[in-house]
Amino acid sequence: MKDKNPLQRRICMAKVFLSYSSHDRSFVVALAEELVRAEHHVWLDIWRISGRVPFWEEIKEGIEQCTHFVFAISPDSISSGSGARIELDHAAGLPPERRPVIVPILVRETDFSSLPITISPGRLHIHDFVHKPYDAMLSNVLHALADRNSNSKAHSAFSQEQRRYALRFAEALALIRDGAYEQAIENLKALAAAGYQPRFFSLQTVIEHAERSLYQVRRRQEAQQAYEEIAALSQVNLDLAISAWREFRSNYPEYLDDPLDLNYQLRPRQKQALHLKDVSDFLPDFTWCGVTAGHVLIESATDPRKCNPIGSGGGLFKVAAFKIAQTPITNAQYQVFLEAPDGYRDIRWWTYSLHATAWRRKRPHPNRVTSSGDRLPRTRVSWFDAVAFCIWLSHRTGRRITLPTEIQWQRAAQGDDNLKYPYGNRFDPKRCNTRESGIGAPTPVDAYPNGRSPFGVLDMHGNVWEWCLTEWQTDETHLDGHNPRVLRGGSWSSEGALVNNFYRYQNIPGIELDSIGFRPVLLPD
């Protein structure tokens, strides 16, 4: 086995704080893993934030205890008021004896004339990962981390044993990321038994996270096995299968995958005696629009210059008929959910996944809207809450209601003619609320009747981004996990010509912004 790099042998472990924009997360996480392999102690928000104290307090503590502050330069990170810019200003403003070495790295094309003075090329060397070879720049960064660390008395080296523990911990995190939860839990518990404890967060919280994830995976596997058993039973005894399916839906409400359409095949036989409510019976001014079966062409999202993180490759997809809400859910409609005894206060609508349940438990009260008005779209609703709202509608009506998949959303927006915009192939700022309108806020959902899609659906271009069921990158439509979900349609702050029917975007399911809303779809019985 080859010996370690001489540079790594002779330096003490650096304590590195990574500051970046969320748009650059994939690159920064990969760099963080390289630094951990080089035996540096890395502070990365998605690894270190515990949630036990205010978010900014944990950030400040991480900055003030680091020896090196690595700042990922991109147009988003240097913008005034961004989280990364605030972190940079805090690091640069510390007293000299406590100030970390600032190591700027370029991760996306950026106008250097807009750089803060603290990291301008005239003051600091910028490590250029955009135009120069990655390995060479990584080597330069490792040398930069060595400079102060080799002679600093303020930051002592970890023991060899602690280094081994830190490396084993990083390997356990990699196992969690890869879904190998059982092995990760075993390794983490061994570290706990040996007395290892990360400095900035509790090892037990990581173990509990892995255990929750393992439970969720096993529950999904159990549901899949039961689903297949009921499908086989339906070929032998239909009545027994109908009863089993009803029991299955009660025990696994979060399991919505139904490739064999058992929900229809095993429906109650005396359907004519079943009186179902329509959503319009209890949500004001609610209308469904029918969307016929057809095809949609989804554009590729694999170009890292356009998508970060990259998405799926797209393609031509067949879409079955369905119905979609004529408008995004409004303030007045969402208020019914908030005020109903069986609505927002009932946590069972979030039990479709462990992440959703944990999300809801931390938020006993919903967000306040930034713009009041009954006909304005309801904003500041997370993907978790939007799914819960749809499950609540399903329970009230006895119908299958959910968020639209990405292909359903695009089908509803463009019709049979593959339109670039819901209303045609030319951008028209008079038919939508985008940046060009100059309004700078959401407008009533029926303010642009001339912007309707071929199926009569309103507000599909601009006003608010709309959550889709589809998971970014995988194109799966399960309800598990916390990976980014697809957003479509653009908002009042978007460049109108850009956010057309083909434009694909995403965000984490817990984000709550005044530019994001949602609308449900109704699937056939």
C-alpha positions as CSV (number, residue, x, y, z in Angstrom):
1,M,0.0,0.0,0.0
2,K,1.4,3.4,-0.9
3,D,2.2,5.8,1.8
4,K,0.1,9.0,2.3
5,N,1.0,12.1,0.5
6,P,4.0,13.7,2.4
7,L,1.9,16.9,2.6
8,Q,-0.8,15.1,4.4
9,R,1.7,13.4,6.8
10,R,3.3,16.6,8.0
11,I,0.2,18.8,8.5
12,C,-2.3,18.9,11.3
13,M,-5.9,18.4,10.5
14,A,-7.5,21.7,9.4
15,K,-11.0,22.7,10.6
16,V,-12.7,23.7,7.4
17,F,-16.0,25.6,7.1
18,L,-17.6,25.3,3.6
19,S,-19.7,28.3,2.6
20,Y,-21.8,28.0,-0.6
21,S,-25.1,28.6,-2.4
22,S,-27.6,25.7,-2.4
23,H,-27.4,25.8,-6.3
24,D,-23.8,24.6,-5.9
25,R,-24.4,21.9,-3.3
26,S,-23.5,18.9,-5.5
27,F,-20.0,20.3,-6.2
28,V,-19.4,21.3,-2.7
29,V,-20.5,18.0,-1.2
30,A,-18.1,16.2,-3.5
31,L,-15.3,18.6,-2.4
32,A,-16.2,18.0,1.2
33,E,-15.8,14.3,0.8
34,E,-12.3,14.9,-0.7
35,L,-11.3,17.0,2.2
36,V,-12.5,14.4,4.7
37,R,-10.5,11.7,2.8
38,A,-7.5,14.1,3.3
39,E,-8.2,13.9,7.0
40,H,-9.5,17.4,7.5
41,H,-12.4,18.2,9.8
42,V,-15.2,19.6,7.6
43,W,-18.1,21.8,8.7
44,L,-20.9,21.5,6.0
45,D,-24.4,22.7,6.9
46,I,-26.2,19.5,5.7
47,W,-23.9,17.4,7.8
48,R,-23.6,19.6,10.9
49,I,-26.9,21.5,11.5
50,S,-28.6,19.8,14.4
51,G,-31.7,22.1,14.8
52,R,-31.2,22.1,18.6
53,V,-30.4,25.9,18.6
54,P,-31.2,28.7,16.2
55,F,-29.8,28.0,12.7
56,W,-27.6,31.1,12.6
57,E,-26.1,30.4,16.0
58,E,-24.9,27.0,14.7
59,I,-23.5,28.6,11.6
60,K,-21.6,31.3,13.6
61,E,-20.1,28.7,15.9
62,G,-18.9,26.7,13.0
63,I,-17.2,29.8,11.4
64,E,-15.7,30.9,14.7
65,Q,-14.2,27.5,15.4
66,C,-12.7,26.8,12.0
67,T,-9.1,27.4,10.9
68,H,-10.0,27.8,7.2
69,F,-13.1,29.3,5.5
70,V,-13.6,27.9,2.0
71,F,-15.9,30.2,0.0
72,A,-17.5,28.7,-3.2
73,I,-17.8,31.6,-5.6
74,S,-20.9,31.7,-7.9
75,P,-23.4,34.4,-9.0
76,D,-25.8,33.2,-6.2
77,S,-23.3,33.0,-3.4
78,I,-21.9,36.5,-3.9
79,S,-25.3,38.2,-4.2
80,S,-26.1,40.7,-1.5
81,G,-28.1,39.2,1.3
82,S,-27.4,35.6,0.4
83,G,-26.7,33.2,3.2
84,A,-23.2,32.5,1.9
85,R,-22.4,36.3,1.6
86,I,-23.5,36.8,5.2
87,E,-21.3,33.9,6.3
88,L,-18.3,35.5,4.4
89,D,-18.9,38.9,6.0
90,H,-19.0,37.3,9.4
91,A,-15.7,35.4,8.9
92,A,-13.9,38.4,7.4
93,G,-15.1,40.6,10.3
94,L,-13.7,38.5,13.1
95,P,-10.7,39.8,15.1
96,P,-7.3,38.9,13.5
97,E,-6.5,36.4,16.2
98,R,-9.8,34.6,15.6
99,R,-10.2,35.1,11.9
100,P,-9.9,31.9,9.7
101,V,-7.9,31.8,6.6
102,I,-10.3,32.6,3.7
103,V,-9.8,30.2,0.7
104,P,-12.0,31.3,-2.3
105,I,-12.8,28.8,-5.0
106,L,-14.6,29.5,-8.3
107,V,-17.3,26.9,-8.9
108,R,-19.4,28.7,-11.6
109,E,-18.8,31.4,-14.1
110,T,-19.0,34.7,-12.2
111,D,-18.4,38.4,-12.9
112,F,-15.3,39.2,-10.9
113,S,-16.2,42.9,-10.9
114,S,-19.1,41.9,-8.5
115,L,-16.9,40.1,-6.0
116,P,-16.8,41.4,-2.4
117,I,-13.6,43.2,-1.6
118,T,-12.6,40.5,0.9
119,I,-12.1,37.9,-1.8
120,S,-11.2,40.1,-4.8
121,P,-8.3,38.8,-7.0
122,G,-6.1,41.6,-5.8
123,R,-6.3,40.4,-2.2
124,L,-6.6,36.6,-2.3
125,H,-5.7,33.9,-4.8
126,I,-8.8,32.3,-6.3
127,H,-8.7,28.6,-7.0
128,D,-10.4,28.3,-10.4
129,F,-12.3,25.0,-10.7
130,V,-14.2,26.2,-13.7
131,H,-11.4,26.7,-16.2
132,K,-8.6,24.6,-14.8
133,P,-8.2,20.9,-14.1
134,Y,-10.0,19.7,-11.0
135,D,-7.2,17.6,-9.6
136,A,-4.7,20.4,-9.9
137,M,-7.1,22.8,-8.1
138,L,-7.9,20.3,-5.4
139,S,-4.1,19.9,-4.8
140,N,-3.8,23.7,-4.5
141,V,-6.7,23.8,-2.0
142,L,-5.0,21.1,0.1
143,H,-1.8,23.2,0.1
144,A,-3.8,26.3,1.1
145,L,-5.3,24.3,4.0
146,A,-1.8,23.3,5.1
147,D,-0.3,26.8,5.2
148,R,-1.7,28.2,8.4
149,N,-2.4,24.8,9.9
150,S,1.2,23.7,10.0
151,N,2.3,26.4,12.4
152,S,-0.9,27.4,14.2
153,K,-0.8,27.0,17.9
154,A,-4.5,27.9,18.3
155,H,-5.7,24.8,16.5
156,S,-4.1,21.6,17.7
157,A,-4.1,18.4,15.7
158,F,-6.5,15.5,16.4
159,S,-4.9,12.3,17.7
160,Q,-4.3,9.5,15.2
161,E,-7.2,7.6,16.9
162,Q,-9.5,10.6,16.5
163,R,-8.5,10.8,12.8
164,R,-9.4,7.2,12.3
165,Y,-12.8,7.7,14.0
166,A,-13.5,10.8,11.8
167,L,-12.7,8.8,8.7
168,R,-14.9,5.9,9.8
169,F,-17.7,8.4,10.5
170,A,-17.4,9.9,7.0
171,E,-17.6,6.3,5.6
172,A,-20.8,5.8,7.6
173,L,-22.3,8.9,6.2
174,A,-21.4,7.7,2.7
175,L,-23.2,4.4,3.5
176,I,-26.3,6.4,4.6
177,R,-26.2,8.4,1.3
178,D,-26.0,5.2,-0.6
179,G,-28.9,3.6,1.2
180,A,-26.9,1.0,3.1
181,Y,-28.6,1.9,6.4
182,E,-28.0,-1.4,8.3
183,Q,-24.2,-1.3,7.8
184,A,-24.2,2.5,8.6
185,I,-26.1,2.0,11.8
186,E,-23.7,-0.8,12.9
187,N,-20.6,1.4,12.2
188,L,-22.1,4.4,13.9
189,K,-23.0,2.4,17.0
190,A,-19.5,1.0,17.1
191,L,-18.2,4.6,17.0
192,A,-20.5,5.5,19.8
193,A,-19.4,2.6,21.9
194,A,-15.8,3.7,21.4
195,G,-16.6,7.1,22.7
196,Y,-16.4,9.0,19.5
197,Q,-18.5,12.2,19.4
198,P,-18.5,14.9,16.7
199,R,-17.9,18.3,18.0
200,F,-20.8,20.3,16.5
201,F,-23.7,17.8,16.8
202,S,-24.8,14.6,18.5
203,L,-23.8,11.3,17.0
204,Q,-27.0,9.9,18.4
205,T,-29.1,12.1,16.1
206,V,-27.3,10.7,13.1
207,I,-27.9,7.1,14.4
208,E,-31.6,8.0,14.8
209,H,-31.8,9.5,11.3
210,A,-30.3,6.2,9.9
211,E,-32.7,4.1,11.9
212,R,-35.7,6.2,10.7
213,S,-34.6,5.8,7.1
214,L,-34.1,2.0,7.5
215,Y,-37.6,1.8,9.0
216,Q,-39.1,3.7,6.1
217,V,-37.3,1.4,3.5
218,R,-38.4,-1.7,5.3
219,R,-42.0,-0.4,5.5
220,R,-42.0,0.3,1.8
221,Q,-40.6,-3.2,1.1
222,E,-43.4,-4.7,3.3
223,A,-46.0,-2.7,1.5
224,Q,-44.6,-3.8,-1.9
225,Q,-44.7,-7.5,-0.9
226,A,-48.3,-7.1,0.4
227,Y,-49.3,-5.3,-2.8
228,E,-48.0,-8.2,-4.9
229,E,-49.8,-10.8,-2.7
230,I,-53.1,-9.0,-3.0
231,A,-52.6,-8.7,-6.8
232,A,-52.1,-12.5,-7.0
233,L,-55.1,-13.1,-4.7
234,S,-57.4,-11.0,-7.0
235,Q,-56.9,-13.7,-9.7
236,V,-58.3,-16.3,-7.3
237,N,-60.9,-14.7,-5.0
238,L,-62.1,-11.2,-5.9
239,D,-64.2,-10.6,-2.8
240,L,-61.3,-11.6,-0.5
241,A,-58.9,-9.4,-2.5
242,I,-61.3,-6.4,-2.2
243,S,-61.4,-6.8,1.6
244,A,-57.6,-7.2,1.7
245,W,-57.1,-4.1,-0.4
246,R,-59.3,-2.0,1.9
247,E,-57.2,-3.2,4.8
248,F,-54.0,-2.6,2.9
249,R,-55.0,1.0,2.2
250,S,-55.8,1.6,5.8
251,N,-52.4,0.2,7.0
252,Y,-50.3,1.8,4.3
253,P,-51.9,5.1,3.4
254,E,-48.5,6.5,2.2
255,Y,-48.1,3.8,-0.5
256,L,-49.5,5.3,-3.6
257,D,-47.7,3.3,-6.3
258,D,-50.3,1.3,-8.1
259,P,-48.9,-0.1,-11.3
260,L,-51.6,-2.7,-11.7
261,D,-54.4,-0.2,-10.9
262,L,-55.7,-2.3,-8.0
263,N,-57.5,0.7,-6.7
264,Y,-59.8,0.4,-9.7
265,Q,-59.8,-3.3,-10.1
266,L,-60.7,-3.9,-6.4
267,R,-63.2,-1.1,-6.0
268,P,-66.4,-1.8,-4.1
269,R,-68.8,-3.7,-6.4
270,Q,-71.9,-1.7,-5.4
271,K,-70.5,1.6,-6.6
272,Q,-73.9,3.0,-7.6
273,A,-74.9,3.1,-3.9
274,L,-71.8,5.2,-3.0
275,H,-72.4,8.9,-2.9
276,L,-69.1,10.8,-3.1
277,K,-68.5,14.5,-2.5
278,D,-66.9,16.6,-5.1
279,V,-64.2,19.0,-4.0
280,S,-66.4,21.9,-5.1
281,D,-68.9,21.0,-2.4
282,F,-66.6,22.3,0.3
283,L,-63.8,24.4,-1.4
284,P,-65.1,27.8,-2.7
285,D,-64.8,28.5,-6.4
286,F,-63.2,25.2,-7.2
287,T,-63.4,23.7,-10.7
288,W,-61.8,20.6,-12.4
289,C,-60.7,20.8,-16.0
290,G,-60.6,17.6,-18.0
291,V,-57.4,16.6,-19.7
292,T,-57.5,14.0,-22.5
293,A,-55.0,11.2,-23.0
294,G,-52.0,12.1,-25.1
295,H,-48.2,12.4,-25.2
296,V,-45.7,14.9,-23.9
297,L,-42.0,15.4,-24.8
298,I,-40.0,16.2,-21.7
299,E,-36.7,18.0,-22.3
300,S,-33.4,16.6,-20.9
301,A,-32.1,18.2,-17.7
302,T,-28.7,16.6,-17.8
303,D,-26.7,19.7,-18.8
304,P,-24.8,20.9,-15.7
305,R,-24.5,24.4,-17.2
306,K,-28.3,24.7,-17.1
307,C,-29.3,22.5,-14.2
308,N,-27.7,22.2,-10.8
309,P,-28.2,19.5,-9.7
310,I,-28.8,17.8,-13.0
311,G,-32.1,16.1,-13.6
312,S,-33.3,13.2,-15.8
313,G,-32.8,12.7,-19.5
314,G,-36.4,13.4,-20.5
315,G,-38.1,11.7,-23.5
316,L,-41.5,11.0,-25.0
317,F,-44.2,9.9,-22.5
318,K,-47.8,8.7,-22.8
319,V,-50.2,10.4,-20.4
320,A,-53.6,8.9,-19.4
321,A,-56.7,11.1,-19.1
322,F,-57.1,12.9,-15.8
323,K,-58.6,16.1,-14.4
324,I,-56.7,19.1,-13.0
325,A,-57.7,22.1,-10.9
326,Q,-58.5,25.0,-13.1
327,T,-56.4,27.3,-10.9
328,P,-53.7,27.0,-8.2
329,I,-55.2,26.4,-4.7
330,T,-56.2,29.9,-3.4
331,N,-56.0,31.4,0.0
332,A,-59.7,30.9,0.5
333,Q,-59.5,27.2,-0.5
334,Y,-56.5,26.5,1.7
335,Q,-58.1,28.3,4.6
336,V,-60.9,25.6,4.6
337,F,-58.1,23.0,5.3
338,L,-56.6,25.2,8.0
339,E,-59.9,25.7,9.8
340,A,-61.5,22.2,9.4
341,P,-61.4,20.0,12.6
342,D,-60.1,17.2,10.4
343,G,-57.7,19.5,8.5
344,Y,-54.3,20.9,9.2
345,R,-54.5,20.1,12.9
346,D,-54.8,16.4,12.1
347,I,-51.2,15.1,11.8
348,R,-52.3,11.8,10.1
349,W,-52.3,13.6,6.7
350,W,-48.5,13.8,7.0
351,T,-47.9,10.1,8.0
352,Y,-47.2,9.1,4.4
353,S,-43.5,9.3,5.2
354,L,-41.2,9.7,8.1
355,H,-39.7,12.9,6.7
356,A,-43.2,14.4,6.3
357,T,-44.2,13.4,9.8
358,A,-41.0,15.0,11.3
359,W,-41.6,18.1,9.2
360,R,-45.2,18.5,10.5
361,R,-44.3,17.9,14.2
362,K,-41.9,20.8,14.0
363,R,-44.6,23.0,12.6
364,P,-47.8,22.8,14.7
365,H,-48.9,26.1,13.1
366,P,-49.0,26.9,9.3
367,N,-47.1,29.8,7.8
368,R,-48.9,33.1,7.4
369,V,-49.4,34.3,3.9
370,T,-47.5,37.3,2.7
371,S,-50.3,38.5,0.4
372,S,-53.9,38.4,1.6
373,G,-56.8,38.0,-0.7
374,D,-59.2,35.1,-1.2
375,R,-58.4,34.7,-4.9
376,L,-54.7,34.9,-4.6
377,P,-52.7,31.7,-4.9
378,R,-51.8,30.1,-1.5
379,T,-48.0,30.4,-1.2
380,R,-45.4,29.5,1.4
381,V,-46.7,25.9,1.2
382,S,-44.0,23.1,1.3
383,W,-44.2,20.0,-0.9
384,F,-44.9,18.0,2.3
385,D,-47.9,20.2,3.1
386,A,-49.2,20.2,-0.5
387,V,-49.2,16.4,-0.5
388,A,-51.0,16.3,2.9
389,F,-53.7,18.7,1.5
390,C,-54.3,16.3,-1.4
391,I,-54.5,13.3,0.9
392,W,-57.1,15.2,3.0
393,L,-59.1,15.9,-0.2
394,S,-58.9,12.2,-1.1
395,H,-60.2,11.3,2.3
396,R,-63.1,13.8,2.2
397,T,-64.2,12.8,-1.3
398,G,-63.4,9.1,-1.6
399,R,-61.6,10.0,-4.8
400,R,-57.9,9.7,-5.9
401,I,-56.5,13.2,-5.6
402,T,-52.8,14.0,-5.6
403,L,-50.2,16.5,-7.0
404,P,-49.7,16.3,-10.8
405,T,-46.8,14.3,-12.0
406,E,-44.4,16.3,-14.2
407,I,-45.8,14.8,-17.4
408,Q,-49.4,15.5,-16.3
409,W,-48.6,19.1,-15.6
410,Q,-47.0,19.6,-19.0
411,R,-49.8,17.8,-20.8
412,A,-52.4,20.1,-19.1
413,A,-50.3,23.2,-20.1
414,Q,-49.6,22.5,-23.7
415,G,-52.4,20.3,-25.1
416,D,-52.1,18.4,-28.4
417,D,-50.0,21.0,-30.3
418,N,-46.9,20.8,-28.1
419,L,-47.3,24.6,-27.3
420,K,-44.4,26.5,-25.9
421,Y,-46.7,28.5,-23.7
422,P,-50.2,27.6,-22.5
423,Y,-51.7,30.2,-24.8
424,G,-49.5,29.8,-27.9
425,N,-45.9,29.6,-29.1
426,R,-45.0,33.3,-28.5
427,F,-44.4,34.8,-25.1
428,D,-47.1,37.4,-24.3
429,P,-46.5,39.4,-21.1
430,K,-50.2,40.5,-21.2
431,R,-51.3,36.9,-20.7
432,C,-49.4,36.1,-17.5
433,N,-47.8,37.5,-14.4
434,T,-44.1,37.2,-14.8
435,R,-41.2,39.6,-14.1
436,E,-42.1,41.6,-17.2
437,S,-45.5,42.7,-15.6
438,G,-43.6,44.8,-13.1
439,I,-46.2,43.8,-10.4
440,G,-43.7,42.0,-8.2
441,A,-46.2,39.9,-6.3
442,P,-48.8,37.2,-6.9
443,T,-52.0,38.2,-8.7
444,P,-55.5,36.6,-8.4
445,V,-55.6,33.2,-10.1
446,D,-58.2,34.3,-12.6
447,A,-56.6,37.6,-13.5
448,Y,-55.4,36.3,-16.9
449,P,-58.3,34.5,-18.6
450,N,-56.5,34.9,-22.0
451,G,-53.6,32.9,-20.7
452,R,-55.6,29.7,-20.3
453,S,-54.2,26.4,-21.7
454,P,-56.0,24.4,-24.5
455,F,-57.8,22.5,-21.7
456,G,-59.0,25.7,-20.0
457,V,-56.5,25.6,-17.2
458,L,-55.5,29.1,-15.8
459,D,-52.3,30.5,-14.4
460,M,-50.0,27.8,-15.7
461,H,-47.5,30.4,-16.9
462,G,-46.1,32.6,-14.1
463,N,-47.7,33.9,-10.9
464,V,-46.4,30.9,-8.8
465,W,-44.2,27.9,-9.4
466,E,-46.3,24.7,-8.9
467,W,-45.2,21.6,-7.0
468,C,-45.3,18.3,-8.9
469,L,-45.3,14.8,-7.4
470,T,-42.2,13.8,-9.4
471,E,-38.8,13.4,-7.8
472,W,-36.0,15.3,-9.4
473,Q,-33.3,13.1,-11.1
474,T,-35.1,9.8,-10.7
475,D,-38.6,10.7,-12.1
476,E,-40.1,8.5,-9.4
477,T,-43.5,9.5,-7.9
478,H,-43.3,7.9,-4.5
479,L,-43.8,10.0,-1.3
480,D,-40.7,8.9,0.6
481,G,-37.6,10.8,1.4
482,H,-36.5,14.4,1.2
483,N,-34.9,14.7,-2.3
484,P,-35.8,17.7,-4.5
485,R,-39.2,17.6,-6.2
486,V,-40.1,19.1,-9.6
487,L,-41.5,22.6,-9.9
488,R,-43.1,23.9,-13.1
489,G,-44.6,27.1,-14.6
490,G,-42.4,29.9,-13.3
491,S,-43.6,32.7,-11.0
492,W,-44.2,36.5,-10.7
493,S,-40.4,36.9,-10.3
494,S,-39.4,34.7,-13.3
495,E,-38.2,35.7,-16.7
496,G,-41.4,35.0,-18.7
497,A,-39.8,33.9,-22.0
498,L,-37.6,31.4,-20.2
499,V,-40.1,29.6,-18.0
500,N,-42.1,28.1,-20.8
501,N,-44.0,24.7,-20.8
502,F,-40.8,22.8,-21.3
503,Y,-38.8,24.5,-18.6
504,R,-37.9,22.2,-15.7
505,Y,-36.9,23.3,-12.2
506,Q,-36.8,21.8,-8.7
507,N,-36.4,22.6,-5.0
508,I,-36.2,20.7,-1.7
509,P,-39.6,19.6,-0.4
510,G,-39.3,21.6,2.8
511,I,-38.9,25.0,1.1
512,E,-41.6,27.6,1.7
513,L,-41.5,30.6,-0.6
514,D,-43.9,33.3,-1.6
515,S,-43.3,32.3,-5.2
516,I,-44.4,28.6,-4.8
517,G,-47.9,27.2,-4.8
518,F,-49.7,24.1,-6.1
519,R,-52.8,22.6,-7.7
520,P,-54.2,19.0,-7.4
521,V,-55.2,16.5,-10.0
522,L,-58.1,14.0,-9.9
523,L,-57.2,10.5,-11.2
524,P,-59.9,8.2,-12.7
525,D,-61.8,5.9,-10.3
